[in-house]
Amino acid sequence: MTHEPGLISALNAGETRIMGVVNVTPDSFSDGGNFFNPDKAIEHGLQLLQEGAHVLDIGGESSRPGAQTVDAEEEIARVVPVIEGLREKAPFISIDTRNAKTMEAALKAGANIINDISALTHDSRSIDVAAQANVPVILMHMAGTPQNMQKNPSYNNVIEDVFEFFKRRIEHCETHRLKSQNLVLDPGIGFGKTLEHNLLILRNIKEFSALGCPILLGTSRKSFIGKIDGEQDANKRLGGSLSSVIWGLSQGVKFFRVHDVRETVQAIKVYEAILEAESKS
């Protein structure tokens, strides 16, 4: 395993980090079933590392709208062999789960980041597991659950509501010995939001930096892109995905969860080269 600086310290130092998605599921929205076989998932993870991913995000339960719940035992059976197959190669492995039991098994297998779409609210034990592990934890905002989150989502003010949600979650984490220095915030594009909500969050994403934690942006292949240009095939939304990454970079975001690692790395390199040329002029 190559030596890497800590994820949070790298982000705080202004370094860009790419999280590559490894879905070990039969039903994820864009690649469900492609990597359900552990060997194929490991091969895919190695490919993402070669393309420039700093973190591999391994999940065994789809969070697409309307997805069926997976119990912890099945989730563990899906993700642990993949984590074990990648832990010697990947500097950072994130376990994408809402379940404390899965978190424990994944951490034991070699994961060193927790990514919870429920922001540690789904399982009452998860916050204590995360605190004891003392690893980076990604808290995502989601209105409702994957089963109902897209049924008429509404907010008084989506930016203020998501901001206050994060503020409360940070305070709750700190009361449970989970240090805010270990937290990353994901505003949850596509999770209980309309197209307008998603665009408002992107337009105002810089506001969330006031909470003092790095921001993770996950827009890759999501349906809001298709709602803008009519593309129904998630695998044909690369242009929109890259556009939102570049926008995020321009707003100070340094952490991106993506399916298309090679293309994202290239886009970021060009963007940063342009900025560097400007600073030298």
N, C-alpha and C positions, 0 to 999 in steps of 0.2 A: 504494500500500500504506500502510495506517495504521501509525503508530508504536506499538509495543508494548514494554513492558519484557521483559527476557529471561524465558523460561519458568521456569527454575529459580529465579531471584531472585524472581519473582512468587509462586511456590509457597512458597518459604522465608519470604516476607513475610506468609504467611497468606491469600493471595488464591486464590479458587477458579477453576479452569480446566476447561473442557469440551472434550473431544476428540470430534469428530463422525466417524463411520465412513463411509468411501467405499470400498465393495468393488467393484473392477473385475474381477469374477470371475463365472463361470457357475454356481458351486456353493457359495457361502457359505451358512451354515445358515439365515439368516432372510431375506436379500434377494438370494440368488444369481441372477444374470442380469438383475436390474432395472436395473443401471447398467453392464452389460458394454460397452455402446457408449460411447466416450469422450465424445461430446457430452452424453449423458444423465448420465454421471458428473460432468462439469464443472457441469452445471445443478444436480445434486443437491448438490455441494459448495457452490455459491453460495447455495443455499437454506439449508443448514446454517449458513453464516456469518451469513446474515440472521436466523436464529433464535437466534443467540447463541453459536455455537461459536467458541472461541479457536484451536483446532488442528483441522486436517483430517488424518485418518489414512488414507492411500491405500495399498491393498494389492491385489496382483495374483495372490495364491495363497491359496486357502481353507485355513484351519487347523481346520475343523470335524473332529470325530472321523471317521477313515476317509477323509479327503480325499486325492486323488491329488496327487503331487508335480508341480510346474510348473518347467521349466528356466528358467534366468536369462534367456535370450533372449526367451522368450515373456512372462515376467513384465515385463521391460523394455518390450516392445512394448505391454503393457497399461497400465502406469502412467505412463510418461514423457509421452505426450500429455496426460494428465489433469493432471499436475503443471504442465506448461507452460501449460495453460489456466487454472490457478488461482493461479499464483505472484504475479501482480500484485495479487490481491485478498486473499489469505490471509496474515496475519502469520506463521503457523506452519504448515508442511506436514510431516507425519511420513510417512516411508516405512516401511511394514509389510512387512519382508522378513527372510529368513534368509541371503540370498545377498550376498556382498561385491560382486559385479559389479553387481547391481541397486542396492545402496547407492550405488556410485560414479555410476552413470547418473542415479539420482534426485537425488542431491546436485548434480550438474552441471546438472540441469534446473530446480532451484530448491527442492528439499526442504531443510529445516534441522533436522530431528529424525530419529533412527533408532529404530525400534521393532522389536525382534527377539524373537520368541517363544522362541527358543532361547538367549537371553542371551549371544549371540556365541559359541556353541559349535558351531553347525552348519557353519560355513565358517571354516577356519583363518585366512583373510585378513581376516575381518570386523573383528576387534579393532583391527588396524592401520589399516584404512580409517576406523574410527570415531575413533581417536585422532588421526589426521592431520586429520580434518575439524573436530575441536574443537567438536562440536555436542552438544546433549543426547541421551543414549542411554537408551532404556527397556529394562531387562533383565527378562524374564519367566521365572518358574519353570514348567517343564513336565516331568512325568515321562514319558520316552519321546519319541515323535514323534506327530504327528497321526494316523498310520496305526495306532499301537498303544497310545496313551496311556490309553485307557479300558478296556483289557483287564486287569481285576483290579488296579487301582493299590493299593499298600500302602505304609505308612510305619511306622517305629518310633514316631514322634511327629510328626504332620504339621507342627505349628508349629515345633518345634525343627529338623526336617529342612529345611524351607523356609528358615528363618532361617540355618542353617549353609550352605546352598547359596548364598544371597546373600552371606554373609560371604566365602566362598571366591571368588565371582565378582568382588566388589569388590576384593579383594586381587590377583587375577589381572589385572584391568583396570589397576590402579595400577602393576603391574610392567611393563605394556605402554604406559605413558605416557598412559593414559586416566584422567583425573582423576575421583576420586569425586564432586567437585562438579558433574560433568556427568551423573551417573547418577540415574535414576528407577527404582524397583523396583515390579514388578507381580507379586503372588503367584500369578497365573494361575488364577483361578477357572474351573473346568471343564476344565482341562488336566491330565489324569492325576490326577483326584480323584473320589472318591465324593461323594454328597450330604453325608455326615457330614463328610468332609474340608473341603468347601466351607464348610459352616456353621461349623466350628471356626475356619477361617481368618478368616471374617467376624467371628466373635465375638471373636477375639483379634488383629484386624488392627493395633491400636495397638502391639503388641509389635514390629512391624517398623520402627517409627520410631526405635528404638534404634540402627539401623544408620546413621543420619545422612543418609539420602537421602529425598526426597519419595516418597510412595507413589501409584501409579496403581491405581484399582479399575475393573475391567471385568466387570460382571455383566449387562450389557444383554441382555435377551431369552434368557438362557442356560437350558439344560435343567434345571438344579437348581431353577429356579422352577417348571417344569412338574412336576417330581417331587414338589414340596411340595403343589401344588394340582390336579394332573392335567391342566393345560392343555398340549396337544400342539402347538398352533400357536404358533410363536415370536413371531409378530406380535401375539399377544394376551397378552403377558407384561409389558405396560407397568407395571401396578400393582406387581408384584414387583420390576421393575427400579428403579422410583422408591423403593420401600421400602428397597432395599439401598443406594441412593445416600444417602438421609437417614441411614441407620445409619452409613455411612462418614463422613459429615460429623460426626456426633456423636462419632466416634472420632478426629477430627483429620485425616482424609483430605481433600485439596483438589483432587485431579485425577481426573477420571472419563471413561472411554471409553464413549460411548453412541451408539445409533442415533436415539433420539427426543430431539433437542436441545431443541426448544421446550418440551416438557413437563418436561424435566429442569431447564432454566433456571427455569421457573416454580416448581417444587417447591423449588429451592434458595433462590430469592428469598423465598418464604414462610417457610421454615425460618429463614433469616438474619434476617428481620424480627422473628420471634418472639424470637429470641435478643437482638436489639438492644433490643426493648421491655423485656425482663427486665433488661438492664444499665442501663436508664434509670430503673427503678423505685426 
